Amino acid sequence: MEKIIDMRSDTVTKPSEEMRRAMMDAPVGDDVYGDDPTVNRLEEMTAELLGFEAALFAPSGTQANLVGILSHCGRGDEYLVGQQAHTYRYEGGGAAVFGSVQPQPIEFEPDSTLDLAKVAEKIKPDDFHFARTRLLCLENTQNGKCLPLSYLAEARQFAHSHNLALHLDGARLLNAAVKQQVPPTRITRHFDSVSLCLSKGLGAPVGSLLCGTGVFIDEARKWRKMAGGGMRQAGILAAAGIYALENNVERLSEDHDNAKRLSDGLRTFDELTVDGDPQTNMVFVKIARERGDNLANFLSDRNILVTPGETVRLVTHLGIDGQDIDRFLETVSSFFTSC
Ligand SMILES: *Cc1c(COP(=O)(O)O)cnc(C)c1O
């Protein structure tokens, strides 16, 4: 059967044979008792990689961010967050629902930073009329864009001077580190807490980590238990994460190269507008609405999956190689010549 090229997301990656073997061979124990050696190893490894005292393994990035926000903020507190940020828009309002924490969304700038002057305007005065502003959340990468290192230093300074904690939704943080050719700690050292997804481009089936101080992670562990994230022989899953961190980080640059090749190819079609040069593994393409739906159907009939829309997000990952990019471009070309 012809290979299915799935460009909808890097969450569609499947564990390789070697990763599955590592999962099968993992020593396990009851992680709620702290007894799972593989989970413990993954948590220690990640804390060290990102330069924190401690880390906590969670079943999803949504839960890692949720327990992070709930560990920083209490009932009646507020967090500042990007309007299109995952921690505001795509997590079901969890911080408000479970923690009575109010989000204050702010528009992203075109480079995916939050303008700190605009953020400052949203910080509430110390007055009984207002929620207590406690936390600033950033996202890196955001829509495939890397936050500039100089901006992270400014954000740290800003958070410090306004008495805010600083959290990074670093679902794809290692894409940024690989792209910027820096150790991940050059990014994470500016933050009080960081979440990282194993189940995106790193290719693990499940899992995210939250990092912070020991005290912070103790608090997060309690929230994780309440959220139903205390898992038992979770070493089976953690083993995939260890494999991913040991084998699938440097190769993210291949995904970035493939995204560049894809974007260069798509730029040659007059019917498409490609949004800038991709920095990491995402390409955004604009197409007239109806044409876009037809294109998505045409592609899907040929075993190529994309999410239809006026702006189509195409994501490269370890399930896609250079040949797949060529097949994708040829198929788009035959759509525009025949339809
Ligand atoms: C995927 C993602 C998450 C976590 O999502 P889960 O599906 O819950 O793992 C968080 N932030 C960003 C930016 C993401 O892309």
The ligand as a Tripos MOL2 file, in Angstrom:
@<TRIPOS>MOLECULE
LIG
   15    15     1     0     0
SMALL
NO_CHARGES

@<TRIPOS>ATOM
      1 C1          0.6130   19.8430   21.8700 C.3       1 LIG1
      2 C2          0.8210   21.0370   22.6750 C.ar      1 LIG1
      3 C3          0.6210   21.0270   24.0570 C.ar      1 LIG1
      4 C4          0.1430   19.8090   24.8090 C.3       1 LIG1
      5 O1         -0.8610   19.1330   24.1900 O.3       1 LIG1
      6 P1         -1.2900   17.6480   24.5590 P.3       1 LIG1
      7 O2         -2.0230   17.2240   23.3570 O.co2     1 LIG1
      8 O3         -2.1140   17.7410   25.7720 O.co2     1 LIG1
      9 O4         -0.0500   16.8540   24.7960 O.co2     1 LIG1
     10 C5          0.8910   22.1790   24.7490 C.ar      1 LIG1
     11 N1          1.3350   23.2830   24.1290 N.ar      1 LIG1
     12 C6          1.5470   23.3290   22.8090 C.ar      1 LIG1
     13 C7          2.0650   24.5750   22.1900 C.3       1 LIG1
     14 C8          1.2960   22.2100   22.0380 C.ar      1 LIG1
     15 O5          1.5060   22.2510   20.7170 O.3       1 LIG1
@<TRIPOS>BOND
     1     1     2 1
     2     2     3 ar
     3     2    14 ar
     4     3     4 1
     5     3    10 ar
     6     4     5 1
     7     5     6 1
     8     6     7 2
     9     6     8 1
    10     6     9 1
    11    10    11 ar
    12    11    12 ar
    13    12    13 1
    14    12    14 ar
    15    14    15 1
@<TRIPOS>SUBSTRUCTURE
     1 LIG1         1 GROUP 0 **** ****
